[in-house]
Amino acid sequence: MSIFDRIFRRRGKTTDNRDQDDLLSMTDFIRRAEQEVERLIEADTGWYRNLPYQGAMSITKAKEYEIEKWAVWNRVIYDAKRSRLAGLKWSCRNDSLSCPECIKNHDRIFTLDQYDRLASKSRHLGCRCELIPIQSI
């Protein structure tokens, strides 16, 4: 087991007495995000030139940043579903660098029964949107 796995994988029991190993770790989300980002980069060889923060970091750092953002995005949805959070609100920067799809989803609230659909929505490299937890609807 790598040091990374040991840091991010928790051991023991959950509050409902399930084995903690049945749950996904941040390492799992990072590995999935790496695959998703790699697939998108392969499909768009000019991906780096289309980023809203282009030039602010190297291509390697930009790729790492994209992987981290995707992993966190998916982890937020996973944790919201697991904790039965009432909703997640899509928040877009709503500026000249925002894409039409992100602008369309701005302020949209996804309820617990829509989390799977939210997780499967297509996203793009360079997305600056966030998901905001909603305690009650």
Secondary structure, DSSP 8 states (H G I E B T S, - for coil): --HHHHHH---SB-TTS-BGGGS--HHHHHHHHHHHHHHHHHH-TTGGGG-TTTTSS-HHHHHHHHHHHHHHHHHHHHHHHHTT-SEEEEE---STTS-HHHHHHTT-EEEGGGHHHHHHS---TT---EEEEES--
